[in-house]
Amino acid sequence: MIKKMLLVCVCLIALSVCFTGCNNNQILDTADKNNTLNDTLPKYELNTADYTEISF
């Protein structure tokens, strides 16, 4: 019985941490900022005739 109660308590704590830690507004704000930044960056097109510009 004690093990079951401990398991329930651990599950409740884990779920509460997950739901409070994952704030959708912050994720959406970051996604909007990334999209606006991506729009301001110059577009690069790979030269498919000459792949020597790729180096590792």
ChimeraX attribute file (.defattr): number of C-alpha atoms within 10 A of each C-alpha:
attribute: neighborCount
match mode: 1-to-1
recipient: residues
	/A:1	6
	/A:2	7
	/A:3	8
	/A:4	9
	/A:5	10
	/A:6	11
	/A:7	12
	/A:8	12
	/A:9	12
	/A:10	12
	/A:11	12
	/A:12	12
	/A:13	11
	/A:14	11
	/A:15	12
	/A:16	11
	/A:17	11
	/A:18	11
	/A:19	10
	/A:20	9
	/A:21	9
	/A:22	10
	/A:23	10
	/A:24	11
	/A:25	9
	/A:26	10
	/A:27	11
	/A:28	11
	/A:29	11
	/A:30	11
	/A:31	12
	/A:32	12
	/A:33	12
	/A:34	11
	/A:35	11
	/A:36	10
	/A:37	10
	/A:38	11
	/A:39	10
	/A:40	8
	/A:41	8
	/A:42	7
	/A:43	7
	/A:44	6
	/A:45	6
	/A:46	9
	/A:47	10
	/A:48	8
	/A:49	6
	/A:50	8
	/A:51	9
	/A:52	8
	/A:53	9
	/A:54	8
	/A:55	5
	/A:56	3
